[in-house]
Amino acid sequence: MKRTILGILLLCAAVSVAMAEKPQPTADSLLKTAIQTAKTQNKVVLVHFGASWCSWCKRLDEMLQGKELGKLIASHYVLVHMTVQEHDKNKKLETPGADELLAANGANKSGVPIFMFFDKSGVKLADSLALPNRANIGYPASPEEIHAFEGILDQTAPRMTAAERTSIIDYLKKHAPPPESIAECH
């Protein structure tokens, strides 16, 4: 009985070590895979850069993948998550190469969430630096951010109907936090 328990414990430890040693996919590999999927599905790639500590990132995830809009978003976009800007204790969560992808696109000093859209050839179509002076929309919460996000939808989802766009904009307006909390976080 003791040998069986010891054997099980050793097996569990070996599996844990093996899983811990599995390298995290790189930003480049995630983007390449998403672009291949976008080609086969005739969609655009939407890359969401976020961090575990970011409440606005979680709001964006809920919008992009939640019950209300998840299917609609998925019908037009291949969604990819990349983790960046983690605190020291969570650096291991970061997607290798994601910071470099942000820097290459002029978005490394913008805060999170950041999002970028790539066509099925890998060409960047738009990003969340869509406010005056290339300021980051982040989660579209203010009227100005929501309006800029609507323009991005027009640009990146040519098959999206006016009714579908309206449902996304209505969702954002309905779930917008009070203006004072927007000002505190931007």
WOMOUR-V754313 format. One line per field, one symbol per residue. ss: DSSP state (h for helix, s for strand, l for the rest). Layout:
ss=???
This chain:
ss=lhhhhhhhhhhhhhhhhhhhhlllllhhhhhhhhhhhhhhhllsssssssllllhhhhhhhhhhhllllhhhhhhhsssssssllllhhhhhhllllhhhhhhhlllllllllssssslllllsssslllshhhslllllllhhhhhhhhhhhhhhlllllhhhhhhhhhhhhhllllhhhhhhhl
